[in-house]
């Protein structure tokens, strides 16, 4: 019976973690370029129960038993979000022209990071930066310095001032996006702190637009309600086991 406590408790813990994940997704519905996380819930390996006969020479198969579930990992869902027009020249949005996602390249804490959030601005030094102040990098890995916010960006990421090209955005592609490591502020880093290859035209840049979050609020709310119901079901099972144990100790034990 003690095994039942652990099984029900593991189910409650897994659903609690899934609820936290879904809550974070819904909290970022209005975050540009946000990619929702998905949960992979797995069952612990099944155990085959066997009963040893009284003479200790034979065993009889009772059957398999599962010992609970756990949330194995969380993976971002790199589906293209809708483009929303802002008419701000510093707002840029990426469109994936193939099935593999592409990213803006930025510098954060001295390391190269990647983001889909194209809500950029110019700092006091004229550097093109993210809303958090991280410099945006060009195709050569250099910071982009501009004279004003009256610049133009072509669909291939070329930045022009007064009709002359001054830089080209560094756009990287993730051939296997599941290897990316998600960090705060909408940033990702490559596995083993490596560098992603150049996207080489597998994208289109839209100026005056931002990419909206790809969170579907209706589906997220439905999944959250399902997680709540599963948590409550495991909670009731745990309570039933607790009552059974109480009877076993306080009533049956007196006989």
Secondary structure by P-SEA (a helix, b strand, c coil): caaaaaaaaaaaaaaaaaaaaaaaaaaaccccbbbbbbbbbbbcbbbbbbbbcccccbbbbcbbbbcccccccccccccccbbbbcccccbbbbbccccbbbbbbbbcccbbbbbcccccccccccccccccbbbbbccccbbbbbcccccccccccccccccccccccbbbbcccccccccccccccccccccccccccccbbbbccccccccccaaaaaaaaaaaaaaaaaaaaaaaaaaaaaaaaccccccc
